[in-house]
Amino acid sequence: MPLAKPCLALLGALSLSFALATPAAAQQKSVALTAIVEHPALDAVRDGVKDALAKAGYEEGKNLKWQYQSAQGNTGTAAQIARKFVGD
């Protein structure tokens, strides 16, 4: 299963995102998601997270900073994206 590891990594990152999906606070929250490749299943997960955050009262640009980047299958790019997200 070539997508098993990326899916597992994405789901781990998403579980952290759900921890933020509590009633919106006055301060802005930040959610950064990355995927090693573009894939319809991963796109659906990303959209689901975004929808869940919206239902919890988070609005991009208002009380939510949303970032998403795909590494397009490149592990070096994936590492760069992760470093960037940690630095933001």
N, CA, C and O of each residue as an XYZ file, in Angstrom:
352
protein
N       0.832     -1.187      0.000
C       0.000      0.000      0.000
C       0.874      1.246      0.000
O       1.342      1.661      1.061
N       1.104      1.847     -1.143
C       1.977      3.012     -1.198
C       1.412      4.232     -0.478
O       2.184      5.099     -0.069
N       0.114      4.330     -0.310
C      -0.473      5.497      0.357
C      -0.654      5.293      1.852
O      -1.068      6.223      2.544
N      -0.358      4.113      2.371
C      -0.613      3.830      3.781
C       0.167      4.766      4.697
O      -0.414      5.345      5.615
N       1.465      4.929      4.471
C       2.266      5.791      5.343
C       1.864      7.256      5.230
O       1.697      7.910      6.260
N       1.699      7.806      4.018
C       1.264      9.206      3.944
C      -0.107      9.423      4.574
O      -0.340     10.439      5.229
N      -1.009      8.471      4.375
C      -2.347      8.613      4.967
C      -2.259      8.584      6.481
O      -2.933      9.359      7.159
N      -1.435      7.699      7.012
C      -1.273      7.609      8.453
C      -0.664      8.889      9.008
O      -1.093      9.377     10.054
N       0.325      9.433      8.322
C       0.939     10.686      8.765
C      -0.066     11.828      8.708
O      -0.121     12.655      9.618
N      -0.852     11.876      7.652
C      -1.857     12.932      7.526
C      -2.910     12.801      8.616
O      -3.322     13.802      9.204
N      -3.344     11.590      8.889
C      -4.346     11.395      9.936
C      -3.799     11.793     11.299
O      -4.539     12.315     12.132
N      -2.517     11.556     11.535
C      -1.909     12.001     12.789
C      -1.934     13.511     12.904
O      -2.241     14.060     13.962
N      -1.609     14.176     11.813
C      -1.642     15.642     11.813
C      -3.068     16.151     11.978
O      -3.303     17.154     12.651
N      -4.005     15.462     11.366
C      -5.399     15.881     11.470
C      -5.931     15.723     12.882
O      -6.763     16.514     13.327
N      -5.457     14.707     13.589
C      -5.930     14.537     14.962
C      -5.543     15.736     15.807
O      -6.281     16.118     16.715
N      -4.396     16.336     15.519
C      -4.012     17.564     16.213
C      -4.943     18.701     15.832
O      -5.269     19.549     16.662
N      -5.366     18.718     14.591
C      -6.278     19.765     14.146
C      -7.616     19.680     14.863
O      -8.207     20.703     15.210
N      -8.091     18.463     15.085
C      -9.377     18.312     15.763
C      -9.303     18.786     17.202
O     -10.319     19.175     17.778
N      -8.125     18.758     17.787
C      -7.987     19.277     19.150
C      -8.295     20.769     19.184
O      -8.713     21.296     20.215
N      -8.091     21.442     18.072
C      -8.402     22.865     17.997
C      -9.874     23.125     17.721
O     -10.333     24.260     17.849
N     -10.614     22.106     17.350
C     -12.010     22.289     16.952
C     -12.936     22.367     18.161
O     -13.885     21.593     18.286
N     -12.648     23.305     19.037
C     -13.497     23.604     20.181
C     -14.151     24.941     19.903
O     -13.773     25.602     18.936
N     -15.106     25.366     20.695
C     -15.727     26.663     20.424
C     -14.678     27.756     20.222
O     -13.691     27.837     20.954
N     -14.910     28.572     19.236
C     -13.937     29.575     18.819
C     -13.610     30.546     19.949
O     -14.504     31.064     20.618
N     -12.350     30.776     20.143
C     -11.883     31.745     21.130
C     -11.635     33.069     20.424
O     -11.679     33.147     19.196
N     -11.375     34.102     21.203
C     -11.144     35.423     20.626
C      -9.845     35.450     19.827
O      -9.733     36.200     18.858
N      -8.877     34.651     20.218
C      -7.600     34.668     19.511
C      -7.641     33.776     18.278
O      -8.445     32.849     18.187
N      -6.761     34.075     17.337
C      -6.716     33.311     16.095
C      -5.956     32.007     16.311
O      -4.882     31.998     16.914
N      -6.511     30.920     15.822
C      -5.869     29.611     15.858
C      -5.223     29.362     14.503
O      -5.611     29.952     13.494
N      -4.237     28.484     14.498
C      -3.530     28.169     13.268
C      -3.586     26.668     13.009
O      -3.284     25.863     13.891
N      -3.972     26.304     11.796
C      -3.988     24.908     11.372
C      -3.184     24.824     10.087
O      -3.455     25.540      9.124
N      -2.196     23.944     10.081
C      -1.354     23.752      8.902
C      -1.386     22.274      8.530
O      -1.041     21.418      9.344
N      -1.795     21.980      7.321
C      -1.871     20.612      6.823
C      -0.957     20.454      5.622
O      -0.805     21.361      4.804
N      -0.358     19.288      5.540
C       0.457     18.973      4.381
C       0.130     17.553      3.930
O      -0.305     16.718      4.722
N       0.344     17.304      2.669
C       0.168     15.960      2.116
C       1.367     15.674      1.228
O       1.878     16.568      0.553
N       1.807     14.445      1.231
C       2.952     14.077      0.403
C       2.569     14.059     -1.074
O       3.402     14.335     -1.938
N       1.297     13.730     -1.366
C       0.812     13.702     -2.750
C      -0.617     14.221     -2.794
O      -1.303     14.277     -1.774
N      -1.052     14.597     -3.981
C      -2.459     14.931     -4.206
C      -3.200     13.621     -4.440
O      -2.753     12.777     -5.216
N      -4.322     13.458     -3.773
C      -5.120     12.251     -3.938
C      -6.540     12.579     -3.496
O      -6.725     13.276     -2.498
N      -7.550     12.089     -4.220
C      -8.933     12.416     -3.858
C      -9.291     12.078     -2.407
O     -10.027     12.827     -1.766
N      -8.784     10.970     -1.887
C      -9.089     10.602     -0.503
C      -8.477     11.608      0.472
O      -9.110     11.980      1.460
N      -7.266     12.042      0.200
C      -6.616     13.028      1.069
C      -7.301     14.382      0.948
O      -7.424     15.114      1.930
N      -7.748     14.713     -0.263
C      -8.491     15.966     -0.456
C      -9.786     15.950      0.350
O     -10.174     16.964      0.930
N     -10.450     14.800      0.385
C     -11.701     14.681      1.136
C     -11.457     14.844      2.634
O     -12.260     15.466      3.330
N     -10.364     14.292      3.127
C     -10.025     14.451      4.546
C      -9.753     15.918      4.850
O     -10.244     16.454      5.844
N      -8.975     16.559      3.998
C      -8.663     17.983      4.194
C      -9.942     18.816      4.215
O     -10.116     19.673      5.082
N     -10.830     18.564      3.265
C     -12.094     19.303      3.214
C     -12.948     19.021      4.446
O     -13.625     19.915      4.952
N     -12.917     17.784      4.928
C     -13.668     17.427      6.126
C     -13.169     18.161      7.358
O     -13.964     18.599      8.189
N     -11.863     18.295      7.475
C     -11.289     19.042      8.603
C     -11.723     20.495      8.525
O     -12.127     21.088      9.524
N     -11.637     21.055      7.344
C     -12.022     22.459      7.168
C     -13.504     22.662      7.496
O     -13.871     23.648      8.135
N     -14.345     21.738      7.061
C     -15.777     21.816      7.359
C     -16.041     21.697      8.859
O     -16.866     22.430      9.405
N     -15.340     20.770      9.530
C     -15.525     20.591     10.973
C     -15.102     21.844     11.733
O     -15.756     22.237     12.700
N     -14.024     22.463     11.303
C     -13.584     23.702     11.948
C     -14.611     24.808     11.744
O     -14.880     25.587     12.658
N     -15.180     24.876     10.554
C     -16.205     25.894     10.283
C     -17.431     25.663     11.162
O     -17.996     26.615     11.701
N     -17.845     24.410     11.308
C     -18.992     24.098     12.162
C     -18.713     24.422     13.625
O     -19.635     24.703     14.390
N     -17.433     24.383     14.015
C     -17.046     24.698     15.393
C     -16.899     26.202     15.602
O     -16.585     26.651     16.704
N     -17.128     26.977     14.544
C     -17.097     28.430     14.677
C     -15.828     29.103     14.196
O     -15.647     30.304     14.396
N     -14.954     28.347     13.568
C     -13.718     28.941     13.061
C     -13.918     29.423     11.633
O     -14.462     28.707     10.792
N     -13.474     30.636     11.374
C     -13.627     31.243     10.058
C     -12.255     31.703      9.574
O     -11.582     32.504     10.223
N     -11.862     31.177      8.424
C     -10.551     31.512      7.865
C     -10.424     33.021      7.682
O     -11.305     33.671      7.118
N      -9.314     33.560      8.168
C      -9.068     34.990      8.056
C      -9.628     35.787      9.216
O      -9.242     36.937      9.423
N     -10.528     35.193      9.970
C     -11.124     35.892     11.107
C     -10.524     35.373     12.418
O      -9.866     36.119     13.144
N     -10.751     34.108     12.712
C     -10.189     33.516     13.921
C      -9.432     32.222     13.620
O      -9.141     31.434     14.520
N      -9.119     32.017     12.333
C      -8.403     30.819     11.908
C      -7.406     31.157     10.807
O      -7.750     31.776      9.800
N      -6.177     30.741     11.021
C      -5.156     30.820      9.967
C      -5.029     29.403      9.402
O      -4.586     28.490     10.098
N      -5.417     29.229      8.153
C      -5.432     27.922      7.493
C      -4.315     27.873      6.468
O      -4.208     28.756      5.617
N      -3.473     26.831      6.548
C      -2.402     26.645      5.573
C      -2.448     25.203      5.074
O      -2.616     24.269      5.858
N      -2.299     25.037      3.781
C      -2.227     23.706      3.195
C      -1.203     23.735      2.072
O      -1.188     24.654      1.254
N      -0.350     22.721      2.042
C       0.600     22.574      0.943
C       0.799     21.095      0.645
O       0.792     20.258      1.547
N       0.975     20.792     -0.626
C       1.275     19.437     -1.063
C       2.735     19.362     -1.481
O       3.257     20.274     -2.123
N       3.381     18.278     -1.114
C       4.781     18.070     -1.484
C       4.917     17.489     -2.885
O       6.032     17.333     -3.382
N       3.804     17.168     -3.526
C       3.805     16.629     -4.886
C       4.717     15.406     -5.028
O       5.385     15.234     -6.047
N       4.734     14.557     -3.988
C       5.502     13.322     -4.047
C       6.974     13.460     -3.730
O       7.706     12.472     -3.792
N       7.426     14.641     -3.396
C       8.844     14.883     -3.142
C       9.102     14.940     -1.636
O       8.596     15.828     -0.951
N       9.892     13.987     -1.121
C      10.142     13.943      0.320
C      10.959     15.138      0.800
O      10.780     15.594      1.930
N      11.844     15.644     -0.036
C      12.606     16.842      0.333
C      11.696     18.048      0.492
O      11.848     18.837      1.425
N      10.754     18.182     -0.422
C       9.775     19.267     -0.337
C       8.902     19.097      0.900
O       8.565     20.077      1.564
N       8.534     17.854      1.213
C       7.719     17.589      2.403
C       8.442     18.056      3.663
O       7.826     18.640      4.555
N       9.735     17.803      3.735
C      10.521     18.246      4.896
C      10.572     19.769      4.967
O      10.463     20.343      6.051
N      10.735     20.425      3.827
C      10.747     21.894      3.793
C       9.411     22.464      4.260
O       9.376     23.431      5.021
N       8.326     21.872      3.810
C       6.994     22.330      4.197
C       6.824     22.188      5.708
O       6.330     23.102      6.369
N       7.230     21.049      6.250
C       7.102     20.821      7.692
C       7.904     21.857      8.475
O       7.420     22.396      9.471
N       9.130     22.135      8.027
C       9.948     23.155      8.715
C       9.291     24.525      8.641
O       9.304     25.276      9.615
N       8.724     24.849      7.499
C       8.056     26.139      7.340
C       6.858     26.239      8.280
O       6.674     27.251      8.955
N       6.050     25.188      8.320
C       4.866     25.206      9.175
C       5.246     25.328     10.650
O       4.580     26.045     11.397
N       6.286     24.651     11.071
C       6.722     24.740     12.466
C       7.206     26.148     12.778
O       7.010     26.645     13.887
N       7.834     26.787     11.805
C       8.343     28.142     12.008
C       7.268     29.209     12.002
O       7.476     30.290     12.553
N       6.122     28.934     11.390
C       5.041     29.932     11.295
C       4.295     30.099     12.588
O       3.362     30.898     12.664
